[in-house]
């Protein structure tokens, strides 16, 4: 269409070479860079591929509505993993009672095996035993393997607060394990003193 | 027995490996991490796990399905029930439609408001990003504009741009639920008026030069453009 005062953009995407990247290009770029990590986190926490796919899309919808925050993040990867963790923890909190049953099954299975339970799987099961504030910190420490100082920086919390949250998680985890696997002891993490 | 839950080790961090592979580390930190990962079994294992993550994504959520899903979720507005009509469109149009929706993601503040169930929105994409055009906001030169329809039960739609001495038909046809196929750039000066008409019968858009020309019983929305 060519009329005075108006220029129709075919498909709405004319002029991609200048100005901001096209939305399709932006989404493809974000997918290439970050979707695998987010999907991996969603699968780990939700233990259901269909739910994880849904959660992946939910996280990216939120991301697209908060692009300036992503751009300001010192590490987009850390920002997105945190967003995915937060989203999935909210989802699994609705299944409050399930972790006890999962832990019981794991404990029963373990009595027939000599292998110790897989540590990240155990962390996942124990998350909901801990207070809400400690759950995210536990994922950042035990799964993402951020140092306490890095977690403090990422969450804009003090180092003592991060330590306190980790102690809360370990205390809750030990209490839960006493029931399901009485012979298993959780020592303090080796890397850093709590 | 003692059981380690893990945590960062001396020089080991899953997040650091992720950041290295994502290109987020630079200079000495990148070199140090790369050297460490090359000689560290634990970080090498993390690297292999990240490759498996990539494989799982490609296998389970290829980009077209991902983009369509994101577009569908963006199109769903909490205060309306648009999903039933929008979902098939998104599924059919795949990536291209996803791009359109992303350019026009709805916000809670509507540029134009409907008296009934149907609404329309005008989105602008310029150097500041993509957003719904706010009331009174000037349209900068070069900005891309796109109308999104939320027609409710209306079946026909027309959109016209009215300038002094000139009226241009932007769209005439079925009342699509969502963004119209074409964006446009307003290259005029001063002020113009954008009119969206939704009706139950086909609309002769060329005859519409103002609100008074809309068919009887139609819903009409108008937004003023200025620069």
Interface residues (C-beta under 8 A of the other chain):
Chain A: X1 X3 X4 X5 X6 X7 X8 X9 X10 X11 X12 X13 X14 X15 X19 X20 X22 X23 X24 X26 X27 X28 X31 X33 X34 X35 X36 X37 X39 X40 X43 X49 X52 X53 X54 X56 X57 X58 X60 X61 X64 X65 X67 X75 X76 X77 X78 X81 X116 X117 X119 X120 X122 X123 X141 X142 X143 X144 X145 X146 X147 X150 X173 X183 X184 X185 X186 X187 X189 X190 X191 X192
Chain B: X1 X2 X3 X4 X5 X6 X7 X8 X9 X10 X12 X13 X14 X15 X16 X18 X19 X22 X24 X49 X50 X53 X54 X56 X57 X60 X61 X63 X66 X67 X69 X70 X73 X74 X95 X96 X98 X99 X100 X102 X103 X105 X125 X126 X127 X129 X130 X142 X144 X146 X161 X163 X166 X168 X170 X179 X181 X182 X183 X184 X185 X186 X187 X188 X192
